[in-house]
Amino acid sequence: MSSASSDREAEALRWMEYAREDLGAAETSADETALAPRHRCMLAQQAAEKALKAALIFLDTDPPRTHNLQLLADLLPDGWALRATSADVARLSMWIVESRYPGDWPDASQHDAAVAVADARAVVEAAAADLDRARGTR
C-alpha cells in the first residue's frame, strides 16, 4: 500500500470515527430532556454526512462542501451499499437547516428524531461495511 493510499485510508477512518461519535450522541441523547429533538436530528444528519464523506475520501474523491446527502451518495460507485441503503437521505438532509434555524416548518418531534437516527444508523452501518469490504480488497 502506498503512503498516499495509507494516508487516505487513515483519513477516511478518522471521518468514520466522527460519524460514529455523532450517531452515538444522537442515540444516547433520546432520554435527555434538555436536548430538543431537533438536536438529535442535526446530529443524525451529521453522522450520515461524515460517513458518506469518509467513503468518498477513501475512494480518493474530494467531497464537495455540501450537506446534500443524496448528492454525496450519488458520487459513490455502483455496487456500494451506501447507494442502495433504505435510509431516506433526502429527508435526513433537511435537518441540517431545519434543526438549526426557526422557519415556516414545524419543530422536530421525538418521532422525527427517532426516524432521523434510524436513517443515520443505516448510512453509517452501510459505510462501515463498504469500507471494510474495500479495505479487504487492497
The first five atom37 places (N, CA, C, CB, O) and aatype in JSON, in Angstrom:
{
  "aatype": [12, 15, 15, 0, 15, 15, 3, 1, 6, 0, 6, 0, 10, 1, 17, 12, 6, 18, 0, 1, 6, 3, 10, 7, 0, 0, 6, 16, 15, 0, 3, 6, 16, 0, 10, 0, 14, 1, 8, 1, 4, 12, 10, 0, 5, 5, 0, 0, 6, 11, 0, 10, 11, 0, 0, 10, 9, 13, 10, 3, 16, 3, 14, 14, 1, 16, 8, 2, 10, 5, 10, 10, 0, 3, 10, 10, 14, 3, 7, 17, 0, 10, 1, 0, 16, 15, 0, 3, 19, 0, 1, 10, 15, 12, 17, 9, 19, 6, 15, 1, 18, 14, 7, 3, 17, 14, 3, 0, 15, 5, 8, 3, 0, 0, 19, 0, 19, 0, 3, 0, 1, 0, 19, 19, 6, 0, 0, 0, 0, 3, 10, 3, 1, 0, 1, 7, 16, 1],
  "atom_mask": [
    [1, 1, 1, 1, 1],
    [1, 1, 1, 1, 1],
    [1, 1, 1, 1, 1],
    [1, 1, 1, 1, 1],
    [1, 1, 1, 1, 1],
    [1, 1, 1, 1, 1],
    [1, 1, 1, 1, 1],
    [1, 1, 1, 1, 1],
    [1, 1, 1, 1, 1],
    [1, 1, 1, 1, 1],
    [1, 1, 1, 1, 1],
    [1, 1, 1, 1, 1],
    [1, 1, 1, 1, 1],
    [1, 1, 1, 1, 1],
    [1, 1, 1, 1, 1],
    [1, 1, 1, 1, 1],
    [1, 1, 1, 1, 1],
    [1, 1, 1, 1, 1],
    [1, 1, 1, 1, 1],
    [1, 1, 1, 1, 1],
    [1, 1, 1, 1, 1],
    [1, 1, 1, 1, 1],
    [1, 1, 1, 1, 1],
    [1, 1, 1, 0, 1],
    [1, 1, 1, 1, 1],
    [1, 1, 1, 1, 1],
    [1, 1, 1, 1, 1],
    [1, 1, 1, 1, 1],
    [1, 1, 1, 1, 1],
    [1, 1, 1, 1, 1],
    [1, 1, 1, 1, 1],
    [1, 1, 1, 1, 1],
    [1, 1, 1, 1, 1],
    [1, 1, 1, 1, 1],
    [1, 1, 1, 1, 1],
    [1, 1, 1, 1, 1],
    [1, 1, 1, 1, 1],
    [1, 1, 1, 1, 1],
    [1, 1, 1, 1, 1],
    [1, 1, 1, 1, 1],
    [1, 1, 1, 1, 1],
    [1, 1, 1, 1, 1],
    [1, 1, 1, 1, 1],
    [1, 1, 1, 1, 1],
    [1, 1, 1, 1, 1],
    [1, 1, 1, 1, 1],
    [1, 1, 1, 1, 1],
    [1, 1, 1, 1, 1],
    [1, 1, 1, 1, 1],
    [1, 1, 1, 1, 1],
    [1, 1, 1, 1, 1],
    [1, 1, 1, 1, 1],
    [1, 1, 1, 1, 1],
    [1, 1, 1, 1, 1],
    [1, 1, 1, 1, 1],
    [1, 1, 1, 1, 1],
    [1, 1, 1, 1, 1],
    [1, 1, 1, 1, 1],
    [1, 1, 1, 1, 1],
    [1, 1, 1, 1, 1],
    [1, 1, 1, 1, 1],
    [1, 1, 1, 1, 1],
    [1, 1, 1, 1, 1],
    [1, 1, 1, 1, 1],
    [1, 1, 1, 1, 1],
    [1, 1, 1, 1, 1],
    [1, 1, 1, 1, 1],
    [1, 1, 1, 1, 1],
    [1, 1, 1, 1, 1],
    [1, 1, 1, 1, 1],
    [1, 1, 1, 1, 1],
    [1, 1, 1, 1, 1],
    [1, 1, 1, 1, 1],
    [1, 1, 1, 1, 1],
    [1, 1, 1, 1, 1],
    [1, 1, 1, 1, 1],
    [1, 1, 1, 1, 1],
    [1, 1, 1, 1, 1],
    [1, 1, 1, 0, 1],
    [1, 1, 1, 1, 1],
    [1, 1, 1, 1, 1],
    [1, 1, 1, 1, 1],
    [1, 1, 1, 1, 1],
    [1, 1, 1, 1, 1],
    [1, 1, 1, 1, 1],
    [1, 1, 1, 1, 1],
    [1, 1, 1, 1, 1],
    [1, 1, 1, 1, 1],
    [1, 1, 1, 1, 1],
    [1, 1, 1, 1, 1],
    [1, 1, 1, 1, 1],
    [1, 1, 1, 1, 1],
    [1, 1, 1, 1, 1],
    [1, 1, 1, 1, 1],
    [1, 1, 1, 1, 1],
    [1, 1, 1, 1, 1],
    [1, 1, 1, 1, 1],
    [1, 1, 1, 1, 1],
    [1, 1, 1, 1, 1],
    [1, 1, 1, 1, 1],
    [1, 1, 1, 1, 1],
    [1, 1, 1, 1, 1],
    [1, 1, 1, 0, 1],
    [1, 1, 1, 1, 1],
    [1, 1, 1, 1, 1],
    [1, 1, 1, 1, 1],
    [1, 1, 1, 1, 1],
    [1, 1, 1, 1, 1],
    [1, 1, 1, 1, 1],
    [1, 1, 1, 1, 1],
    [1, 1, 1, 1, 1],
    [1, 1, 1, 1, 1],
    [1, 1, 1, 1, 1],
    [1, 1, 1, 1, 1],
    [1, 1, 1, 1, 1],
    [1, 1, 1, 1, 1],
    [1, 1, 1, 1, 1],
    [1, 1, 1, 1, 1],
    [1, 1, 1, 1, 1],
    [1, 1, 1, 1, 1],
    [1, 1, 1, 1, 1],
    [1, 1, 1, 1, 1],
    [1, 1, 1, 1, 1],
    [1, 1, 1, 1, 1],
    [1, 1, 1, 1, 1],
    [1, 1, 1, 1, 1],
    [1, 1, 1, 1, 1],
    [1, 1, 1, 1, 1],
    [1, 1, 1, 1, 1],
    [1, 1, 1, 1, 1],
    [1, 1, 1, 1, 1],
    [1, 1, 1, 1, 1],
    [1, 1, 1, 1, 1],
    [1, 1, 1, 1, 1],
    [1, 1, 1, 1, 1],
    [1, 1, 1, 0, 1],
    [1, 1, 1, 1, 1],
    [1, 1, 1, 1, 1]
  ],
  "atom_positions": [
    [[0.85, -1.17, 0.0], [0.0, 0.0, 0.0], [0.9, 1.24, 0.0], [-0.97, 0.0, 1.23], [1.83, 1.34, 0.8]],
    [[0.61, 2.17, -0.9], [1.43, 3.38, -0.98], [1.16, 4.29, 0.2], [1.15, 4.13, -2.29], [0.17, 4.14, 0.91]],
    [[2.07, 5.22, 0.41], [1.93, 6.17, 1.51], [0.68, 7.02, 1.33], [3.17, 7.07, 1.61], [-0.03, 7.28, 2.3]],
    [[0.41, 7.46, 0.09], [-0.78, 8.27, -0.17], [-2.05, 7.47, 0.1], [-0.78, 8.78, -1.62], [-3.01, 7.99, 0.66]],
    [[-2.04, 6.2, -0.31], [-3.19, 5.33, -0.08], [-3.4, 5.1, 1.41], [-3.0, 3.99, -0.8], [-4.53, 5.1, 1.9]],
    [[-2.31, 4.91, 2.13], [-2.37, 4.72, 3.57], [-2.89, 5.97, 4.28], [-0.98, 4.35, 4.12], [-3.7, 5.88, 5.2]],
    [[-2.41, 7.13, 3.84], [-2.89, 8.39, 4.42], [-4.37, 8.6, 4.16], [-2.09, 9.57, 3.84], [-5.11, 9.03, 5.04]],
    [[-4.81, 8.28, 2.94], [-6.22, 8.43, 2.56], [-7.09, 7.49, 3.4], [-6.41, 8.15, 1.05], [-8.16, 7.89, 3.88]],
    [[-6.64, 6.27, 3.57], [-7.38, 5.31, 4.38], [-7.48, 5.79, 5.83], [-6.72, 3.93, 4.32], [-8.55, 5.71, 6.44]],
    [[-6.38, 6.29, 6.37], [-6.39, 6.79, 7.75], [-7.36, 7.97, 7.89], [-4.96, 7.21, 8.18], [-8.08, 8.07, 8.88]],
    [[-7.37, 8.84, 6.92], [-8.28, 9.99, 6.97], [-9.73, 9.54, 6.87], [-7.95, 10.99, 5.84], [-10.59, 10.07, 7.58]],
    [[-10.01, 8.58, 6.01], [-11.38, 8.05, 5.9], [-11.82, 7.43, 7.22], [-11.46, 7.01, 4.76], [-12.96, 7.63, 7.65]],
    [[-10.94, 6.69, 7.85], [-11.28, 6.07, 9.13], [-11.49, 7.11, 10.22], [-10.18, 5.09, 9.56], [-12.32, 6.93, 11.12]],
    [[-10.76, 8.19, 10.14], [-10.97, 9.3, 11.09], [-12.36, 9.91, 10.91], [-9.89, 10.39, 10.91], [-13.04, 10.2, 11.89]],
    [[-12.78, 10.11, 9.65], [-14.12, 10.62, 9.38], [-15.18, 9.64, 9.89], [-14.31, 10.86, 7.86], [-16.21, 10.06, 10.42]],
    [[-14.93, 8.33, 9.74], [-15.89, 7.34, 10.24], [-15.97, 7.39, 11.76], [-15.49, 5.92, 9.79], [-17.05, 7.21, 12.33]],
    [[-14.88, 7.62, 12.42], [-14.9, 7.76, 13.88], [-15.8, 8.92, 14.28], [-13.46, 7.97, 14.43], [-16.61, 8.78, 15.2]],
    [[-15.67, 10.05, 13.61], [-16.53, 11.2, 13.9], [-17.99, 10.86, 13.61], [-16.08, 12.43, 13.08], [-18.88, 11.26, 14.36]],
    [[-18.24, 10.14, 12.53], [-19.62, 9.75, 12.19], [-20.21, 8.89, 13.3], [-19.65, 8.98, 10.84], [-21.35, 9.1, 13.72]],
    [[-19.44, 7.93, 13.77], [-19.92, 7.05, 14.85], [-20.16, 7.83, 16.14], [-18.91, 5.91, 15.1], [-21.12, 7.56, 16.87]],
    [[-19.29, 8.79, 16.43], [-19.48, 9.61, 17.63], [-20.75, 10.44, 17.54], [-18.27, 10.52, 17.85], [-21.5, 10.54, 18.52]],
    [[-21.0, 11.05, 16.39], [-22.23, 11.83, 16.22], [-23.46, 10.93, 16.33], [-22.23, 12.55, 14.86], [-24.45, 11.3, 16.96]],
    [[-23.39, 9.74, 15.72], [-24.5, 8.81, 15.81], [-24.72, 8.38, 17.26], [-24.25, 7.58, 14.92], [-25.85, 8.32, 17.73]],
    [[-23.64, 8.08, 17.96], [-23.76, 7.7, 19.37], [-24.38, 8.79, 20.21], [0.0, 0.0, 0.0], [-25.2, 8.51, 21.08]],
    [[-24.0, 10.03, 19.95], [-24.59, 11.16, 20.68], [-26.08, 11.29, 20.37], [-23.86, 12.48, 20.34], [-26.88, 11.56, 21.27]],
    [[-26.45, 11.09, 19.12], [-27.87, 11.17, 18.74], [-28.67, 10.05, 19.39], [-28.02, 11.12, 17.21], [-29.81, 10.26, 19.81]],
    [[-28.08, 8.87, 19.46], [-28.78, 7.72, 20.04], [-28.92, 7.84, 21.56], [-28.04, 6.43, 19.69], [-29.99, 7.58, 22.11]],
    [[-27.86, 8.23, 22.23], [-27.89, 8.25, 23.69], [-28.6, 9.47, 24.27], [-26.5, 8.2, 24.23], [-28.93, 9.49, 25.46]],
    [[-28.84, 10.47, 23.44], [-29.47, 11.69, 23.95], [-31.0, 11.61, 23.95], [-29.03, 12.87, 23.12], [-31.66, 12.58, 24.3]],
    [[-31.55, 10.48, 23.57], [-33.01, 10.36, 23.49], [-33.69, 10.63, 24.83], [-33.38, 8.96, 23.0], [-34.8, 11.15, 24.85]],
    [[-33.05, 10.28, 25.92], [-33.66, 10.44, 27.24], [-33.3, 11.76, 27.93], [-33.27, 9.3, 28.11], [-33.75, 12.01, 29.04]],
    [[-32.49, 12.58, 27.27], [-32.11, 13.85, 27.86], [-33.17, 14.91, 27.57], [-30.73, 14.31, 27.34], [-33.35, 15.31, 26.42]],
    [[-33.85, 15.35, 28.62], [-34.94, 16.31, 28.42], [-34.43, 17.69, 28.03], [-35.78, 16.41, 29.68], [-35.18, 18.48, 27.45]],
    [[-33.19, 18.0, 28.34], [-32.64, 19.31, 28.0], [-32.28, 19.41, 26.52], [-31.41, 19.6, 28.85], [-32.04, 20.51, 26.02]],
    [[-32.24, 18.3, 25.82], [-31.87, 18.28, 24.41], [-33.12, 18.15, 23.56], [-30.88, 17.13, 24.12], [-33.84, 17.16, 23.63]],
    [[-33.37, 19.17, 22.75], [-34.54, 19.16, 21.88], [-34.4, 18.1, 20.8], [-34.75, 20.55, 21.24], [-33.29, 17.78, 20.38]],
    [[-35.51, 17.54, 20.34], [-35.45, 16.54, 19.26], [-34.71, 17.06, 18.03], [-36.86, 16.12, 18.87], [-34.06, 16.28, 17.32]],
    [[-34.79, 18.35, 17.76], [-34.11, 18.9, 16.59], [-32.6, 18.73, 16.7], [-34.45, 20.38, 16.42], [-31.91, 18.61, 15.68]],
    [[-32.08, 18.72, 17.92], [-30.64, 18.5, 18.09], [-30.25, 17.07, 17.71], [-30.22, 18.79, 19.54], [-29.21, 16.84, 17.1]],
    [[-31.09, 16.13, 18.08], [-30.85, 14.73, 17.69], [-30.91, 14.58, 16.17], [-31.88, 13.8, 18.35], [-30.13, 13.84, 15.58]],
    [[-31.85, 15.3, 15.55], [-31.96, 15.27, 14.09], [-30.7, 15.81, 13.43], [-33.19, 16.07, 13.62], [-30.21, 15.25, 12.46]],
    [[-30.18, 16.9, 13.96], [-28.97, 17.5, 13.41], [-27.78, 16.56, 13.58], [-28.68, 18.87, 14.08], [-26.99, 16.38, 12.65]],
    [[-27.65, 15.96, 14.75], [-26.56, 15.0, 14.97], [-26.67, 13.8, 14.04], [-26.56, 14.53, 16.43], [-25.67, 13.29, 13.54]],
    [[-27.89, 13.36, 13.8], [-28.11, 12.24, 12.89], [-27.68, 12.62, 11.48], [-29.59, 11.81, 12.9], [-27.01, 11.84, 10.8]],
    [[-28.06, 13.79, 11.03], [-27.67, 14.25, 9.69], [-26.15, 14.32, 9.59], [-28.3, 15.63, 9.36], [-25.57, 13.89, 8.6]],
    [[-25.51, 14.86, 10.6], [-24.06, 14.99, 10.59], [-23.37, 13.62, 10.57], [-23.59, 15.8, 11.79], [-22.35, 13.46, 9.91]],
    [[-23.91, 12.67, 11.28], [-23.34, 11.32, 11.27], [-23.38, 10.74, 9.87], [-24.1, 10.4, 12.25], [-22.39, 10.18, 9.39]],
    [[-24.52, 10.86, 9.21], [-24.65, 10.34, 7.86], [-23.73, 11.08, 6.89], [-26.1, 10.44, 7.39], [-23.09, 10.46, 6.04]],
    [[-23.67, 12.39, 7.01], [-22.81, 13.18, 6.12], [-21.34, 12.78, 6.27], [-22.98, 14.68, 6.41], [-20.64, 12.61, 5.27]],
    [[-20.89, 12.62, 7.48], [-19.49, 12.26, 7.71], [-19.19, 10.85, 7.21], [-19.15, 12.38, 9.21], [-18.09, 10.59, 6.72]],
    [[-20.15, 9.93, 7.34], [-19.95, 8.58, 6.84], [-19.84, 8.58, 5.31], [-21.1, 7.66, 7.29], [-18.98, 7.9, 4.74]],
    [[-20.7, 9.33, 4.66], [-20.63, 9.42, 3.2], [-19.32, 10.06, 2.75], [-21.82, 10.23, 2.66], [-18.7, 9.6, 1.79]],
    [[-18.92, 11.09, 3.43], [-17.66, 11.76, 3.07], [-16.46, 10.86, 3.35], [-17.52, 13.09, 3.83], [-15.45, 10.92, 2.64]],
    [[-16.55, 10.02, 4.38], [-15.47, 9.06, 4.65], [-15.3, 8.12, 3.46], [-15.77, 8.25, 5.93], [-14.18, 7.84, 3.04]],
    [[-16.41, 7.64, 2.93], [-16.34, 6.74, 1.77], [-15.72, 7.45, 0.57], [-17.75, 6.22, 1.41], [-14.9, 6.87, -0.14]],
    [[-16.12, 8.68, 0.34], [-15.56, 9.43, -0.79], [-14.07, 9.67, -0.61], [-16.28, 10.77, -0.95], [-13.29, 9.54, -1.56]],
    [[-13.67, 10.01, 0.59], [-12.24, 10.22, 0.86], [-11.46, 8.93, 0.62], [-12.02, 10.71, 2.32], [-10.38, 8.95, 0.03]],
    [[-12.01, 7.83, 1.08], [-11.36, 6.53, 0.86], [-11.16, 6.27, -0.63], [-12.19, 5.4, 1.49], [-10.14, 5.71, -1.04]],
    [[-12.14, 6.7, -1.44], [-12.08, 6.49, -2.89], [-11.27, 7.56, -3.61], [-13.48, 6.46, -3.45], [-11.24, 7.62, -4.84]],
    [[-10.6, 8.41, -2.83], [-9.78, 9.49, -3.37], [-10.6, 10.51, -4.15], [-8.7, 8.91, -4.28], [-10.15, 11.06, -5.15]],
    [[-11.81, 10.76, -3.67], [-12.68, 11.78, -4.22], [-12.82, 12.88, -3.18], [-14.08, 11.2, -4.63], [-13.24, 12.62, -2.05]],
    [[-12.47, 14.07, -3.55], [-12.59, 15.2, -2.63], [-14.08, 15.51, -2.43], [-11.82, 16.47, -3.18], [-14.74, 15.93, -3.38]],
    [[-14.62, 15.3, -1.23], [-16.06, 15.52, -1.03], [-16.42, 16.99, -1.23], [-16.48, 15.05, 0.37], [-15.74, 17.88, -0.72]],
    [[-17.49, 17.25, -1.95], [-17.92, 18.64, -2.11], [-18.4, 19.21, -0.79], [-19.02, 18.75, -3.17], [-18.84, 18.47, 0.1]],
    [[-18.32, 20.5, -0.66], [-18.79, 21.18, 0.55], [-20.3, 21.34, 0.44], [-18.08, 22.57, 0.74], [-20.81, 22.37, 0.0]],
    [[-20.98, 20.3, 0.84], [-22.44, 20.29, 0.78], [-22.98, 19.45, 1.92], [-22.94, 19.75, -0.59], [-22.3, 18.58, 2.46]],
    [[-24.22, 19.74, 2.27], [-24.92, 18.92, 3.26], [-25.95, 18.02, 2.58], [-25.61, 19.81, 4.33], [-26.71, 17.32, 3.25]],
    [[-25.99, 18.05, 1.25], [-26.95, 17.27, 0.48], [-26.47, 15.82, 0.42], [-27.13, 17.86, -0.96], [-25.55, 15.49, -0.34]],
    [[-27.09, 14.98, 1.21], [-26.64, 13.6, 1.34], [-26.88, 12.8, 0.06], [-27.35, 12.94, 2.49], [-26.1, 11.9, -0.25]],
    [[-27.94, 13.12, -0.68], [-28.19, 12.4, -1.92], [-27.1, 12.7, -2.94], [-29.56, 12.78, -2.49], [-26.65, 11.8, -3.66]],
    [[-26.68, 13.95, -3.01], [-25.6, 14.32, -3.93], [-24.33, 13.55, -3.57], [-25.34, 15.85, -3.88], [-23.64, 13.05, -4.46]],
    [[-24.02, 13.45, -2.28], [-22.83, 12.71, -1.84], [-22.96, 11.23, -2.19], [-22.62, 12.88, -0.33], [-22.01, 10.63, -2.69]],
    [[-24.12, 10.65, -1.94], [-24.32, 9.22, -2.23], [-24.21, 8.95, -3.73], [-25.7, 8.76, -1.72], [-23.7, 7.91, -4.14]],
    [[-24.69, 9.89, -4.54], [-24.64, 9.71, -5.99], [-23.21, 9.73, -6.54], [-25.45, 10.78, -6.67], [-22.99, 9.28, -7.66]],
    [[-22.26, 10.23, -5.77], [-20.85, 10.25, -6.21], [-20.15, 8.91, -5.99], [-20.1, 11.34, -5.47], [-19.04, 8.69, -6.49]],
    [[-20.79, 8.03, -5.25], [-20.19, 6.72, -4.96], [-20.38, 5.79, -6.16], [-20.82, 6.1, -3.69], [-21.34, 5.92, -6.91]],
    [[-19.47, 4.85, -6.33], [-19.6, 3.92, -7.46], [-20.74, 2.93, -7.24], [-18.3, 3.16, -7.67], [-21.15, 2.64, -6.12]],
    [[-21.25, 2.42, -8.35], [-22.26, 1.36, -8.29], [-21.68, 0.19, -7.5], [-22.71, 0.9, -9.72], [-20.47, -0.07, -7.54]],
    [[-22.54, -0.5, -6.8], [-22.11, -1.65, -6.03], [-21.81, -1.34, -4.57], [0.0, 0.0, 0.0], [-21.66, -2.26, -3.77]],
    [[-21.73, -0.07, -4.23], [-21.5, 0.28, -2.83], [-22.85, 0.24, -2.11], [-20.82, 1.69, -2.69], [-23.85, 0.76, -2.62]],
    [[-22.88, -0.37, -0.94], [-24.12, -0.49, -0.16], [-24.72, 0.88, 0.16], [-23.85, -1.25, 1.14], [-25.94, 1.02, 0.27]],
    [[-23.88, 1.87, 0.3], [-24.36, 3.22, 0.6], [-25.31, 3.74, -0.47], [-23.2, 4.17, 0.74], [-26.22, 4.52, -0.16]],
    [[-25.12, 3.32, -1.69], [-26.0, 3.78, -2.78], [-27.37, 3.11, -2.7], [-25.37, 3.49, -4.15], [-28.35, 3.64, -3.22]],
    [[-27.45, 1.95, -2.06], [-28.69, 1.19, -2.01], [-29.33, 1.18, -0.63], [-28.43, -0.21, -2.46], [-30.28, 0.44, -0.4]],
    [[-28.81, 1.98, 0.29], [-29.37, 1.97, 1.64], [-30.84, 2.37, 1.63], [-28.58, 2.91, 2.56], [-31.28, 3.15, 0.78]],
    [[-31.58, 1.84, 2.56], [-33.01, 2.15, 2.66], [-33.25, 3.49, 3.36], [-33.74, 1.04, 3.41], [-34.39, 3.95, 3.45]],
    [[-32.2, 4.12, 3.83], [-32.35, 5.4, 4.54], [-32.87, 6.47, 3.58], [-31.0, 5.85, 5.16], [-32.49, 6.51, 2.41]],
    [[-33.73, 7.31, 4.09], [-34.25, 8.44, 3.31], [-33.27, 9.6, 3.48], [-35.71, 8.84, 3.77], [-33.43, 10.44, 4.36]],
    [[-32.25, 9.63, 2.61], [-31.21, 10.64, 2.77], [-31.7, 12.04, 2.42], [-30.02, 10.28, 1.92], [-31.15, 13.02, 2.91]],
    [[-32.72, 12.15, 1.58], [-33.28, 13.48, 1.28], [-33.92, 14.07, 2.53], [-34.32, 13.39, 0.12], [-33.71, 15.23, 2.86]],
    [[-34.7, 13.25, 3.21], [-35.34, 13.71, 4.45], [-34.28, 14.02, 5.51], [-36.33, 12.65, 4.99], [-34.38, 15.02, 6.23]],
    [[-33.28, 13.18, 5.6], [-32.21, 13.38, 6.57], [-31.43, 14.66, 6.27], [-31.26, 12.18, 6.58], [-31.0, 15.36, 7.19]],
    [[-31.24, 14.97, 5.0], [-30.51, 16.18, 4.6], [-31.15, 17.45, 5.12], [-30.41, 16.25, 3.1], [-30.46, 18.4, 5.48]],
    [[-32.46, 17.47, 5.15], [-33.16, 18.71, 5.53], [-32.88, 19.13, 6.97], [-34.66, 18.55, 5.34], [-33.01, 20.3, 7.3]],
    [[-32.5, 18.18, 7.82], [-32.34, 18.51, 9.23], [-31.15, 19.42, 9.51], [-32.19, 17.25, 10.02], [-31.1, 20.04, 10.57]],
    [[-30.21, 19.51, 8.6], [-29.06, 20.38, 8.86], [-29.49, 21.85, 8.89], [-27.97, 20.16, 7.81], [-28.86, 22.65, 9.58]],
    [[-30.52, 22.2, 8.16], [-31.03, 23.58, 8.16], [-32.2, 23.69, 9.11], [-31.44, 24.02, 6.74], [-32.24, 24.58, 9.97]],
    [[-33.16, 22.8, 8.96], [-34.39, 22.92, 9.73], [-34.2, 22.71, 11.22], [-35.4, 21.94, 9.22], [-35.04, 23.13, 12.01]],
    [[-33.12, 22.09, 11.6], [-32.88, 21.89, 13.04], [-32.14, 23.07, 13.65], [-32.09, 20.61, 13.27], [-32.15, 23.25, 14.87]],
    [[-31.5, 23.87, 12.82], [-30.66, 24.94, 13.36], [-31.33, 26.3, 13.35], [-29.41, 25.02, 12.58], [-30.95, 27.17, 14.14]],
    [[-32.31, 26.49, 12.5], [-32.91, 27.81, 12.35], [-34.43, 27.72, 12.39], [-32.46, 28.47, 11.05], [-35.01, 26.8, 11.82]],
    [[-35.07, 28.67, 13.07], [-36.54, 28.68, 13.03], [-36.99, 29.03, 11.61], [-37.12, 29.71, 14.07], [-36.3, 29.72, 10.87]],
    [[-38.15, 28.53, 11.27], [-38.67, 28.8, 9.93], [-40.15, 28.49, 9.86], [0.0, 0.0, 0.0], [-40.84, 28.45, 10.88]],
    [[-40.62, 28.27, 8.66], [-42.04, 28.01, 8.44], [-42.4, 26.55, 8.65], [-42.44, 28.43, 7.04], [-43.56, 26.17, 8.47]],
    [[-41.44, 25.73, 9.02], [-41.69, 24.31, 9.22], [-41.95, 24.03, 10.7], [-40.51, 23.47, 8.7], [-41.52, 24.8, 11.56]],
    [[-42.64, 22.95, 10.99], [-42.87, 22.6, 12.41], [-41.58, 22.13, 13.07], [-43.95, 21.51, 12.54], [-40.68, 21.61, 12.4]],
    [[-41.51, 22.3, 14.37], [-40.36, 21.81, 15.13], [-40.31, 20.28, 15.04], [-40.42, 22.27, 16.61], [-41.34, 19.62, 14.91]],
    [[-39.12, 19.75, 15.12], [-38.94, 18.3, 15.09], [-39.59, 17.67, 16.32], [-37.44, 17.93, 15.03], [-39.54, 18.22, 17.42]],
    [[-40.19, 16.53, 16.1], [-40.81, 15.78, 17.2], [-39.87, 14.65, 17.61], [-42.2, 15.21, 16.77], [-38.86, 14.39, 16.97]],
    [[-40.22, 13.98, 18.7], [-39.45, 12.81, 19.12], [-39.48, 11.74, 18.03], [-40.01, 12.25, 20.46], [-38.49, 11.04, 17.81]],
    [[-40.63, 11.62, 17.36], [-40.73, 10.65, 16.26], [-39.78, 11.02, 15.12], [-42.18, 10.59, 15.73], [-39.09, 10.16, 14.59]],
    [[-39.75, 12.31, 14.76], [-38.82, 12.76, 13.71], [-37.39, 12.4, 14.09], [-38.94, 14.29, 13.48], [-36.61, 11.94, 13.25]],
    [[-37.04, 12.62, 15.35], [-35.68, 12.34, 15.81], [-35.39, 10.84, 15.73], [-35.49, 12.84, 17.26], [-34.31, 10.44, 15.3]],
    [[-36.34, 10.02, 16.13], [-36.13, 8.57, 16.07], [-35.94, 8.1, 14.63], [-37.31, 7.83, 16.71], [-35.09, 7.24, 14.37]],
    [[-36.71, 8.64, 13.71], [-36.58, 8.28, 12.3], [-35.23, 8.75, 11.76], [-37.74, 8.88, 11.47], [-34.56, 8.01, 11.03]],
    [[-34.84, 9.96, 12.1], [-33.56, 10.5, 11.63], [-32.39, 9.65, 12.15], [-33.39, 11.97, 12.09], [-31.45, 9.36, 11.41]],
    [[-32.46, 9.26, 13.39], [-31.39, 8.43, 13.98], [-31.35, 7.07, 13.29], [-31.6, 8.26, 15.52], [-30.27, 6.55, 13.0]],
    [[-32.51, 6.48, 13.03], [-32.54, 5.18, 12.34], [-31.95, 5.3, 10.93], [-33.99, 4.65, 12.27], [-31.2, 4.43, 10.49]],
    [[-32.31, 6.38, 10.22], [-31.75, 6.59, 8.88], [-30.23, 6.77, 8.96], [-32.4, 7.83, 8.21], [-29.5, 6.21, 8.14]],
    [[-29.77, 7.55, 9.92], [-28.33, 7.78, 10.07], [-27.61, 6.47, 10.4], [-28.05, 8.83, 11.16], [-26.53, 6.21, 9.88]],
    [[-28.2, 5.66, 11.26], [-27.6, 4.37, 11.62], [-27.44, 3.51, 10.36], [-28.46, 3.64, 12.68], [-26.41, 2.86, 10.18]],
    [[-28.45, 3.5, 9.5], [-28.37, 2.72, 8.26], [-27.24, 3.21, 7.37], [-29.7, 2.78, 7.5], [-26.53, 2.4, 6.76]],
    [[-27.06, 4.52, 7.28], [-25.99, 5.08, 6.45], [-24.63, 4.75, 7.05], [-26.16, 6.61, 6.31], [-23.73, 4.31, 6.34]],
    [[-24.47, 4.95, 8.34], [-23.18, 4.69, 8.99], [-22.83, 3.2, 8.89], [-23.22, 5.13, 10.48], [-21.68, 2.86, 8.6]],
    [[-23.78, 2.33, 9.12], [-23.51, 0.89, 9.03], [-23.15, 0.48, 7.6], [-24.73, 0.1, 9.51], [-22.26, -0.34, 7.4]],
    [[-23.84, 1.05, 6.61], [-23.52, 0.74, 5.2], [-22.13, 1.24, 4.85], [-24.57, 1.37, 4.25], [-21.37, 0.55, 4.16]],
    [[-21.79, 2.44, 5.32], [-20.45, 2.99, 5.06], [-19.38, 2.1, 5.68], [-20.33, 4.43, 5.6], [-18.36, 1.82, 5.05]],
    [[-19.6, 1.68, 6.9], [-18.62, 0.82, 7.58], [-18.45, -0.49, 6.82], [-19.06, 0.54, 9.04], [-17.33, -0.96, 6.65]],
    [[-19.55, -1.08, 6.36], [-19.47, -2.33, 5.6], [-18.74, -2.12, 4.28], [-20.88, -2.89, 5.34], [-17.9, -2.94, 3.89]],
    [[-19.06, -1.02, 3.6], [-18.38, -0.73, 2.33], [-16.88, -0.55, 2.53], [-18.97, 0.53, 1.68], [-16.08, -1.09, 1.77]],
    [[-16.51, 0.22, 3.55], [-15.1, 0.46, 3.8], [-14.38, -0.83, 4.2], [-14.92, 1.51, 4.9], [-13.26, -1.08, 3.74]],
    [[-15.01, -1.64, 5.03], [-14.39, -2.92, 5.41], [-14.17, -3.79, 4.18], [-15.27, -3.67, 6.44], [-13.1, -4.39, 4.02]],
    [[-15.17, -3.85, 3.31], [-15.05, -4.67, 2.1], [-13.95, -4.12, 1.18], [-16.41, -4.71, 1.34], [-13.13, -4.88, 0.67]],
    [[-13.94, -2.81, 0.97], [-12.94, -2.19, 0.1], [-11.53, -2.33, 0.67], [-13.28, -0.7, -0.12], [-10.58, -2.55, -0.08]],
    [[-11.4, -2.2, 1.97], [-10.07, -2.33, 2.6], [-9.57, -3.76, 2.47], [-10.12, -1.92, 4.09], [-8.36, -3.98, 2.38]],
    [[-10.47, -4.72, 2.46], [-10.09, -6.12, 2.33], [-9.62, -6.49, 0.94], [0.0, 0.0, 0.0], [-8.97, -7.52, 0.76]],
    [[-9.94, -5.66, -0.03], [-9.56, -5.97, -1.41], [-8.24, -5.34, -1.8], [-10.64, -5.5, -2.35], [-7.8, -5.48, -2.94]],
    [[-7.61, -4.66, -0.88], [-6.33, -4.0, -1.21], [-5.19, -4.92, -1.04], [-6.12, -2.77, -0.36], [-4.04, -4.54, -1.27]]
  ]
}
